[in-house]
């Protein structure tokens, strides 16, 4: 009986640990998206609507990247597709001049 109770407590603790790890990951993704958006806003001088859309695009990218890296099947092709999708979204949000500045920013970031 003690073993069953111990096992149940262990499983419960594992569930709690998983939720806190997921929450931490979301906080990191949101923070990184926010910081990148703010850096781009200062560099490219876009309006509030563009800022919100850029933030959403980076947040979506962060979530997809985290899901991809947590799976065991990370490929260079999958990462390239993910980055391309982000670039396409950003290109749709920004005007041509801003997008050229964005490309220079991405190249500088490596």
C-alpha positions in Angstrom: 0.0 0.0 0.0 2.9 2.4 0.8 4.4 1.7 -2.6 1.2 2.7 -4.3 0.9 5.9 -2.4 4.5 6.7 -3.0 4.0 6.0 -6.7 0.9 8.2 -6.9 2.8 11.1 -5.1 5.7 10.7 -7.6 3.4 10.8 -10.6 1.7 13.9 -9.1 5.0 15.6 -8.6 6.0 14.9 -12.2 2.8 16.5 -13.4 3.6 19.6 -11.4 7.1 19.8 -12.7 5.9 19.5 -16.3 3.5 22.4 -15.9 6.1 24.7 -14.3 8.6 23.9 -17.1 6.0 24.7 -19.7 5.0 27.9 -18.0 8.7 28.9 -17.8 9.1 28.2 -21.5 6.1 30.4 -22.4 7.5 33.3 -20.3 10.9 33.0 -22.0 9.2 32.9 -25.5 7.1 36.0 -24.7 10.0 37.9 -23.2 12.2 37.1 -26.2 9.4 38.1 -28.7 8.9 41.3 -26.8 12.6 42.2 -26.7 13.0 41.5 -30.4 9.9 43.5 -31.3 11.1 46.5 -29.2 14.5 46.4 -30.9 13.0 46.2 -34.3 10.5 49.0 -33.4 13.4 51.3 -32.5 15.4 50.3 -35.6 12.5 50.3 -38.2 10.2 52.9 -36.6 6.9 51.0 -37.3 3.4 51.8 -36.0 1.6 50.1 -33.1 -0.4 47.8 -35.4 2.8 46.6 -37.0 4.4 46.2 -33.6 1.6 44.0 -32.4 1.7 41.9 -35.6 5.5 41.5 -35.4 5.2 40.5 -31.7 2.6 37.9 -32.6 4.8 36.5 -35.4 7.8 36.2 -33.2 5.7 34.6 -30.4 4.4 32.1 -32.9 7.9 31.4 -34.2 9.2 31.0 -30.6 6.5 28.4 -29.8 7.0 26.5 -33.0 10.8 26.5 -32.5 10.4 25.3 -28.9 8.1 22.5 -30.0 10.5 21.5 -32.8 13.5 21.5 -30.5 11.7 19.5 -27.8 10.9 16.8 -30.3 13.7 14.5 -31.1 13.5 15.0 -34.9 15.1 18.4 -35.4 16.3 18.8 -39.0 18.0 21.7 -40.7 15.2 21.6 -43.3 12.5 22.1 -40.6 14.4 25.0 -39.0 14.8 26.6 -42.5 11.1 26.3 -43.2 10.3 27.8 -39.8 12.6 30.8 -40.4 11.2 31.2 -43.9 7.6 31.3 -42.5 8.7 34.0 -40.0 10.3 36.0 -42.7 7.3 35.8 -45.0 5.0 37.0 -42.2 7.3 39.9 -41.4 7.5 40.8 -45.0 3.7 40.9 -45.2 3.6 43.3 -42.2 6.4 45.7 -43.1 6.7 48.0 -46.1 9.6 47.5 -48.5 12.0 50.0 -46.8 11.3 48.5 -43.4 11.7 45.0 -44.7 15.2 45.9 -46.1 16.2 47.1 -42.6 14.7 43.9 -41.1 16.8 41.7 -43.5 20.0 43.7 -42.4 19.0 43.2 -38.8 18.6 39.4 -39.3 21.9 39.2 -41.1 23.6 41.1 -38.3 22.1 38.8 -35.7 23.6 35.8 -37.5 
